[in-house]
Amino acid sequence: MKSIKIIFFILLAISVYSCSDRGYYSTEFYYEETYCSDPWQQNTTWDNDNELKTLISSYLTDSLTIEFSNLRITEEGTPDTCSACTCKTGRYIRLNVYDVYATILTYRGGFQVD
């Protein structure tokens, strides 16, 4: 009888852990940086990537209420030859989010699933 209780509690602990609101797996998203029409650029400037990451982080947590991890900026594209606000810089903003935030990040944040 004692071993049945132990097995029961182990199975209960596993099921509670696996039914987390946020899920266990995260999805990678990317955003192609533009010269001046990114949603976190509202009348702000930055001098380096760390300051830009702070702006993006604030936008995601304060405006979209999204939890994320592994925020990084990569240079993997070719910059557009134009310099209009909507032209791409060739840099990508990459991050991971739990699946429950995918819709918000895609439709309100402009990110795409990688």
Secondary structure as UniProt FT lines:
FT   HELIX           2..18
FT   TURN            21..22
FT   STRAND          26..34
FT   HELIX           39..41
FT   TURN            42..43
FT   HELIX           49..58
FT   HELIX           59..63
FT   STRAND          68..75
FT   TURN            85..86
FT   STRAND          88..98
FT   HELIX           99..101
FT   HELIX           102..107
FT   TURN            108..109
FT   STRAND          112..113
//
